[in-house]
Amino acid sequence: MTALVLAAQAQQGGGGMSMIVMLVLLFVIMWFFMIRPQQKKQKEIRNFQNSLREGDKVVTGGGIYGTVKRIDMATNKVEVEIARGVVIEVDKGYVFADANARMPQA
């Protein structure tokens, strides 16, 4: 009888350990397929925003295509010309993409 109780306790203890291993494995898989690619994408966007220059063609967070006219580092704002003579001011954090290949010709 005692042998059965000890065997049952050993199985329960092992089951708890395998559950922890499964949870750790699940977290590693989730990190590898979800969190890591998102961090890489954010780093690419941050590098792009830091390398902006006047004359670059960009896409804003609102989907507006334009050309960078001026960058104000003090206020972290970018002036983007969206049409001839139409200049908008957006936060540098909302300039997401290089539009050289996708910008429609005017």
Steps between C-alpha positions, in 0.01 A plus 500: 500500500781737589664430166184611319485827695867572429454421131197730483694783666793453260265523204337816632836665566625412155178627347547839666854523371395413147231771521764759589719382214204526261422855616863606456509339158177675403642837610823442303304414187275804543802726551676359195203534264317808636702725728842482333379592147300792642807629684703478179234693308487772767879531488492538119233772526698683771817485286304632200357788704845592631648501148236729345636777279341786314372383162420143612165368382305355791167357612350628826309295754175630351593371155594838355776495238733798484851640489694613808561875481641574844589308814487678836710297742414725796126427484536160325271610216525458124351725234368289213390645166200301379424714195657808342489767766316282751723423797384317811685457826504152653675343794816317396366184666216485245724485194519127440610407151715593204269569208752524215367188328134547594444875462260590220636732233343849500 
